[in-house]
Amino acid sequence: MAHRSPTSDTETKRSDTHSDTRTSSQTDATPKGSSDSAIQHTTNKVKSGRDPRLERASSHEIREGDGVNDEQSPLLSARTSDDVGAVPHLQGVMSPGSSSGEDGWNVDTGKREASKSSWYLLFLTISFAGLQIAWSVELSNGSPYLLSLGISKSLLALVWIAGPLSGALVQPYVGAKSDRCRSRFGKRRPFMIGGAAATIVSLMILAWTRELVAGFLSIFGVARDSVGTKNTAIIVAIIMVYVLDFSINVIQAGMRAFVVDNAPSHQQDSANAWASRVSAMANIIGYLFGYANLPKYLWFFGYTQFQVLCAIASITLGTTLTITCISISERDPRLEGTPSHQDSGVFAFFKSLYRSIHRLPRQIKAICVVQFAAWIGWFPFLFYITTYVGEIYTDPIFRANPNMTEKEIDRVWEQGTRVGTFALLIFAIVTFVSSVTLPWFMTSESTSTPPLRTPMTPTSASTPGGSYFLGPQAHPARRFWPSIRENALQIPGLTLKRAWLISHFVYAGLLAMTFFAHTTFTATLLVGAVGLPWAMTMWAPFALIAAEVSRRENLRRNSDSRRPSSSRRDADGDEEEEQQAGTVLGIHNVAVAAPQVIATLVSSLIFKALQKPRGTAGDDSVAWVLRFGGLAAILAGWLTRWVREERDAGLKEVKAKF
């Protein structure tokens, strides 16, 4: 790559500015009647890949930033120039030429972004399938398995604090470290691969904890059924749960940032929708396996249900992650230059994290506040719903047989766990169907972040309003389904934000229905219906954040490409750490994980007060934990009012109401 001195860059920029000024003057002098000349002139500017009006607007955005936040950050709000859309008679004109393929126009940078195919987005997000299967195994079978080792419910609630604790600590740290990573393998791949290896190892050790501990202690003459062996197995299992949750969060932090880095800004919603669909399909497969009698058919993976499930999850995670890493070419981070010097200590990291939280744009702050309340409500459902359905199944059996042995109780609970897993299978199916169909009912401006139509802006076949090469009337067959969707299925005014708001209250209402669910059939219907608000939870906040981050990241890169290299180095030395995708998603995960600590402590107190010994009928403690989650969901719905509509998120900053 040829090296250019700062002086030559400055001279080139000055020459370009002079040329643009001269061109602008000539355009202003064009008579009003010469519209054809104006069209041809603007077309030439688009062909050359630059528009002086967009460049002045973008330069103004970088210079002004946010009037409230007093620092230079790539996440500061971008303002749209008043000039955009100032030539109304050119709105419907298509660009006569372009590179091959579909293009998206980024209004912040004034540059084209090539749209990616559905196959690309599938390969980009398919690793979420492996991660979700591993996660579903822990969620559906983790609590029953740990209870079978002899852990009490109150202690179990404290064990599951590993999830939110790792999310609050690991994801922001991995996000920040991966932002600064300059490995030739990419920013995110090293963390994704390392996290996957740790996840696979911890899953297999957790599944075989009882056998491994008993075998190891038998070398020293300790009996397999002794109290010491039992307590040691509990300790090892708890350690493996922590290792598993920490490693899963490493993968998730890398995957989320990987999607933001490699999907175009106008396809961030689509990429996150694909991630949601892939995860939902993986949930269906995972819970279907959980409901089947796996040791009967896959005896070579283990002789218990949990052992076989962990083996399947490990194989799936390794396979899907390999597909993503091989098929997607990550942008070489070495092209971004050496990151600015920063203290790498733990204290320095949390100090930087604290500053980054205060520098977040108001839109992302509002989303994080909603997530804080929402995940107090989601934690009880995700970790205890299998136990809840299982208790409804086992309660009449324990009433009829109050003096069952431990082995008999284990067999009853194994069947109860499978019934609970079947309820989660219905939940996963509803989630998948909802993730596919919900976008059909929303207004078009809320379900995607398309390139804004500016005068002579090229459009793509995926852009609402037309194909790139031909006008909207040229392909009636391709317009058939969008026409039906817009005229028959879309609900006027149902935006992404409003659908997310409604989903919180739907979830709260469903949890209140636990007062009336006394059979496994009604409990299964209840659990399945929760798939609808869960689909929104897995889509809406990530889509809103990804669109915001991607828009600002493109603006930052466009600013860096115009700035002389010496000025870039000086600015890197003076600015605070840039808030890139990994950092922002890590902060968002703190908002997701931290409230789960609160939910864990409250759940532990409820269990301490209401739980009954294992094998005793009439234990309703899990149902009360779920009802507590419903109250948090109501609060989340009320807080969602402060989230701006997606179409307004990048246009202007408004005063926060909180």
N, C-alpha and C positions, 0 to 999 in steps of 0.2 A: 504494500500500500504506500503510495507516494506521500511524503511528508510535506506539509504546507506550513510556512511560518505564520506567526500571528500577524505580521505586517501585511503579507499577501492576502490573508483572510479579511483584514480590515479594509484593504484597498478594494477587494472584490465586492465586499458588502457596500462600500461607499459608491462604487460604480453601479451596483444593482439598484441602490436607492435612488441615484440620479436618473437612471433609466426609467424606473417606475414613476418618478415624479414627472418626467417629461411625457411619458405615456398617459399619465392621469390628466395632465394639462390638455393634451390633445383630445382626450375623450370628453372633457368638460366643454371643449370648444365645439363639439359636434352639434349641429342644429338638431332641434327636436324632431324634425321631420325625417332625419336620416337614421331611422331605427334599424334598417338593414345593416348599415355600416356599424352601428353600435353592437348588433348581434355578432357580426363577424369579428369585431375587435375583441369582444369578451370571450368568444370561442377560442381565439388564438391564445389568450391568457390562460385559459383552462388547459389547452393542449400543452403549454409549456410547463404546466404543473404549479403555477403560482398565480395568485390574484392579489394585487396590491391592497385591495380593501381588506381581504382576510388577513394579510400579513400585518397591516397596521392595527387591525383589531387584536390579533394574537399578541403583537408586541405590547399593545396597551394593557392587555390582561396580565402579562408577565410583569410589567412595570408597576401596575397599580396594586395587584393582588387583592387582598381582602381588607376592607377598611377597618375591620374590627381586630383581626389578628395581626400583631405587629411583628412579623417575621417572614422570612422568605422560605416558602414551603411549596413543593409541587402539588400539594393537596389543597391549596387555597382556591377559593371559588373563581371559576372562569366566567367572565362577562361576555356576552355576545354583542358584537358591534352593531350599532344602529344601521350600518350600511348594508348588513346582510338582508337580502330580500328587498332592496331598495329599487330594483328594476322589475316591476310586476309583469311587464309584458314579456319577460324572458322565462317566466316560471315553468312553462310547459315545454321548453325547448330541450331536446335531448342532445347530448354531446355526440358529434359525428364519429368520433373515433376514440379508441382506448386500447389498453392492453387486453389480451385475451382473458377470459374468465369474468366472474362477477366482481364488481367493485363496490365498495362502500366509501362514502365521502365523509371524512372527519372534519366537522366544522371548526373544531378548536385548532387543529394543525393546518388546515387547508390542504390536506393531502389525501390521496386515495388509500383505502385499506382493502386489500383483496378479501372477499368473503370466502369462508371455508365451507366445504361440503359437509353433508350430514355424516359421511363416513369419517371425515377428519374429526368432527366433534365427538363421534362415538369412540374412536380410538383414544382421543384426548381424555375422555372421562371414564373409560371402561375399567380403569384401576379402582374406581369407587365401588365397583361390584365386589371385588375381592375384599376390600376393606369393610364393606357393609356386611358381608357374610361373617367375617370374623367378629364384627361388632354384634351382629344378631345372635351369634352363638353365646357370647358373654351375657347379653341381655336376657335371652330366653331361658338359658340353662345355668347361668352363673349363680343366681340366688339359691335355687333348689340344690345345686351341687355343694355349695358351701354349707348350707343347712344340714346336708347329709353327713358332712364331716364333723358336725357337732357344734357349729357356731350358732349363737342365739340371734334373734332378730335385731335386738338393740345393738349388739356388736356388729352384725351384718351391715347395718346402716352406716356405722363408722368405717367399715371396710370399703364401702362404695364411695367414700369421700376421695378415694384414689382418682376417680374419674375427673371430678371438677378441679381437684388440686393439680393434677397433671395438665389439665386444659388451661388453667390460669397461669401456670409457670412455664410449661414446655412450649406451647404454641406461640406465644409472643416472642420467646427467646429464639426458637427455631426460625420464626418468620424474620426476625431482625438479622440473625446470622446468615440466613440464606440470601437476604437482600444484598449482603456485603460479600457473598461468596463469589470467587472468581475462578472456580475450577473449570478445566477444559471440558468436563462432563456436564456442565451447566450449573445454574444456581440451585435448582431444586432436586435434581436427580440424586446426588449423594445422600441427602436427608431422607428421601423416599425409600431408597434401597436399604440404607442402614436401619431405618425404622421397621421396614418389612422383615428383615432378618431377625431383629429382636422380638417382633410380634410372633413370628413362627416358633421360635425357640420357647418363649414364655407360654404360648398356648399348649404346646406338647408337654412341657413339664407340669403345667397346671392340671392337664387331663390325667396324667399318670402320677400325681403327687402321692396318693396313698400307697401305690405299689413301689414307687421309688424310695420313699422314706422307710417303709417296712423292710424292703430288701437291704437298704444300706445299714439300718440299725440291727438287723439280724446278724450282720457280720460280727457285731460286738455282743451278741447273745441276748439282745432285747426282744421280747416276745412281740409278735405282729399285732396282737390285740390288746397290748398294754396301754395304760393311760399315757405313758411317756410317748409312745408311738403316735397315739391319737393327737396329742397336743403338738408334737413336732410337725405332723402333717398339716395341722391348722396353720401353724406359723409359716411353713413353706408355701402353702396355698395363698395366704395373705400377701406374702412377698411377691409371688408370681402375678397376683392381680395388679399390684402396683407397677411391676415391670411391664405388664401387658398394656395397662392404661397409658403409661408414659410413652411406650413405643407406638401405640395407635395414634396418639396425638402428634408424634413426630411425623408420621406418614400423612396424617390429615392436613397438617400445616403446609407440608410440601405440595400436596395435591391441589389444595385450594389455590395457592399462589401460582402453581404450574398452569392451572386453567386460566387465571387472569393474565398471565404473561403471554400465553400462546393463542388465545382467542381474540379476534378483532374487537375493538370497543363496541361496534354496533351489533356484535353477536354475543355479547356477554350474557344477556338473558337466555339466548338459545343454548349456550354452553352450560349454564347452570341448570337449565331445564333438562338437558341431556344427563347431567350428573344426577339430578333428582330421579329421572326415569330409570337410569341404570341402577341406582341404589334401591329403588322400589322393586325392580325386577329381582335383584339379588336378595332382597328381603323375602320375596315370595319363595325363591329357591331354598334359601336358608331355613325358613320356617316349615317348608314342605318336607325337607330332610328331617327337621326336628320332630315332626309329627309321625314320620314313618318309623318302623321298627328296624333301625339300621344294622344293629349287630347280627340280625338274622341274615342279611344279604351281604354286608360288607364286614364280615367277621375278621378279615385280615387286617383291618385298621384298628381293631380293639374289641373288647367284649362288653363295653358299656356304651350307652347312647352318647354320652359326653365325649368319650375318647374318639369315637368315629366322627362326630361333628367337628372336633378340633382338627383332625387330620384333613377332612374335606376343606375346611376354612383355610388351612395352611397352603394346600395345593392351589386353591383358587386364587388366593392373594398373590402367590408367587407368579402364577401364570398371567393374570391380568396386568400386574405391574410390569412384567417383562414386555407385554404387547405395547403398553403405553410408552415405555422408555425407548423401544426400538422404532416405533412408527412415527413418533413426534420429534421433530428437530427443534430443540430448545435454542433460543437466541444465545449466541456466545457471550457470556458476561464479561469476558476480557476486553470486548470492544467498548465497554463503558468506562474503562480506565480504572486505576487503582482507587479504591474508596478512601475517603478522608480518614485521617488518623482519629481513633477513638479508643478510650479506655475499654478494655474487654472484661473487667471484673464484674462480679455479680451485682455489687452495689451500684456501679456505674450503669449497668444495664437497666436496673429498675429505676434509676434516676432518669435515664433517657426515656424509658417507657412512660414515666409520669409526665414528662414534658410533651411526649408525642400525643398522649391522651388529650392534653389541653390544646394542642394544635389541630386536632381533628376538625374537619368541616362540620357545620351544624347538622347537615343531613345524616352523616354517619354517626354523630353523637346521639341524635334522636333515635336512630335505629338501635344503637347499643343500649339505650335506656329501656326501650321496649323489650329487647332480648333479655335484659336483666330480670324483669318481672316475669316474662313468659317462661323462662327456664326454671324458675322456682316451681312452676306448675307442671312442666314436662318431666322433671326428674322422677317424681314418684311413679308416674305411668310407665316410663321406660324401664325402670329397674324392678318394679314390684307387680306389674300387671299379670305376669305369669303366675306368681304366688297368689294373687287375688283370685284368679279363675280357678287355680288349683285348690284353694281353700273352699270355694263353693262346691267343687266336686267332692272333696274329701269329707266335708262336714257331716253329711248324712251317714257316711260309712263309720266315722268315728263315734257318732251318736249311737249307732247300732252295736258297735264293738269297742267299748271303752277300755278294754284291757289287752290291747294288741301288743305284740313284741316289737322290738326295734326293727327287725328285718321285715316284719309285716307292714309296719308303718312306712318303711322305705319303698316297698313294692307299691303301696297305695299312692304314695307321693310321686313315684315315677310315672304312674298312669295319669295322675293329676297334672304333672308337668307337661305331658304330651297333650292333654286337653287344653292347657293354657297355651301351648305352642300352636295348636290348631286355631285358637282365637287370634293369635298374632299372624297366622297365615292369612286369615280373612282380612285382618288389618292391613297387611302388606299388599294384598290384591286391591283393596279399596284405595290405598295410597298410590299405587301404580296407575290405576285407571284415572284417578283424580289428577295426577301429575300430567297425564296426556290430554285430558279433556278440559281441565279448568281454563287454559289459555283460550279455548274457543269461545268462552262466554264473556271474555273481557274485551274492553275497547282496545283498538289496535295500538293506540299510543302508549298503552300500559304494558303490553305484552312483548314489546321489543324496543330497542333503542336504535332506530334506523338513522342513517345519515340524514341530516336536515336538508330539505330542498332549498338550495340557494340558486340564484340565476346561473344557468349553464352548469349546474352541478350534475355530474354523471350519476345515473341511478343504476341499480342492479335489478335482476329478476326477483330478488327477495325484498326489494324496497317497496313499501306500499305506494302504489301509483303507477307502476309500469315496469317494463323490461328495459334493460340497458340499451339494447340495439333498436328496439321498436317501441312505439307508444303503447299505452295501456289497452287500446282497442285491438292491437295486432294479434293478441293471443287469447281469444275468447275461451278456449278450452282451459288454459292455465288460470284464467280468472274465474272459472266456474265455482270452485270450492271457496276461494276468498269471498266471492259475492254471496254465497249461501251463508257463510260464517258471519259476514257483516250485517246481512239483512234479517237472518232468521235466528241465529244463535247468540250473537253478542247482546249483552244486557247493557243498555245505555247507562253510562256513569259508573259502571263497575270497573274501576281501575285496580291495578295491582295493590296499591296501598289500601283501598277500601276493602278488597277481598281479604287482605291480611287482617284488617281490623275486625271484620265479621267473624273470621275463623277463631279468634280468641274467645269470643262470646259463645260460639258453637261448642268449643271444647269445654268451657266452663259448664254449660248446660248438660253436656253428656256426662261429665263427672258427677254432677248432682243426681243423675239418674241411678247412681249406685245404691241409693236408698231403696230402689224398687227392683233391683236385679237379684233374684234369689235362686235362679237356676243357671246351669251352664249355658243353656240356649240363649237366654236373655243377656247373660254376661258376654257371650261371644258376639251377639249383635251389637252390643254397646262398644266393645273393643273395636269391631270392624268399622263402625261409624266414625271413630276417632281418626281413621285414616284420612278423612277429608281435611280437617284442620292441620294434621301433620304434614300433608303434602304442601300446604301453603307455607308452613314453617320451614320446610326444607327448600323452598324456592324463593319466596318473596324477599327476605332480608339479604340473602346472598346475591340475588339479582340486582337489587337496589344498590348495594355496596359495590359490587363488581363494576357496574356501569359508571358509578362515580369515580372509582379508583382508576379504571382504564382511561376515562376521559382526561383526568388530570395527569396520568402518566404519559399519555401521548402529548399533552401540552408541554410537559417538562422536557421530553426528548426533542420536541420541535424547537424549544428554546435553546437546548444544548447544541443542536445542529447549527444554529445561527451564530452562536457565541464563539469567538476565537478560542483556540485551545488553551492559551495562557490564561485568558479570562476565566475559562471553565475551571482550571486548576485553582486559581485564586478564590473563586466562588465556592468551590468544594471545601477549601480550607476554612472559609469564614462562616458558611452556613451551618445550621444544625443538621443532624442526620436526616437525610431525605426519607420521607414516609412513603415507601413503596408498597407493593401489594402484600408482601409477606408481613410487614410491620402492621399495616392496617388490619389485615385479617387476624393477626395475632391479638391485637387489641380487641377486636370484635369477639374473639374466642374467650378473652378474659370476661367480657360481659355475659357470655354464655356459661362459663364455668364457675365463676365466683358465686352466683346465686345458688348453684347446686350445693355449695357448702352449707348455705343457710338451710336449704331444703333437707340436706342430710341430717343436720343437727335437730331440726324440728321433727323429722321422721323418727329419729332415735328417741326423742322424748315421748312421742306418741306411742311408739312400740313399748317403751319402758312402762308406760302407764296402763296399756290396754292388752298387751300380748298375753297369751296363755301357753302353757307347755306344749311342745310338739306332740301331736297325736290327740290333742284335746279338742272337742267340738265347741263351736260358738266363738271362735276367734275372729273378730271383726276389725282388728287393728289396721290391716292394710287398706280397707275401705275408707277409714277415717283419714289416712295419709293421702289418699287420692282426692278426697273432698277438700282437704287443705290446699292441694294443688289447684283446684277449681277457683278458689278465691284469688290466687295469684294471677290466673288467666284473665279474670275480670279486670284487675289492675292493668295488665298488659294491653287489653283492648282500649282502655281509657287513654293510656299513654300513646297509642298509635296515632291519635289525632294530631300529634305534633310532627309526624313524619310528612314531608312534602311529597306531592305527586311526582312521579318519575320524570314527567315531561318538563317540570319546573326546576328539577334538581340542579341542572348545570347552567341555568340561565341567569339567576340572580340569587343573592343571599338575602333572606328576610330575617327580621328580628326573631330570635328564639322566644318561645312562650314559656319556657321553664327556666 
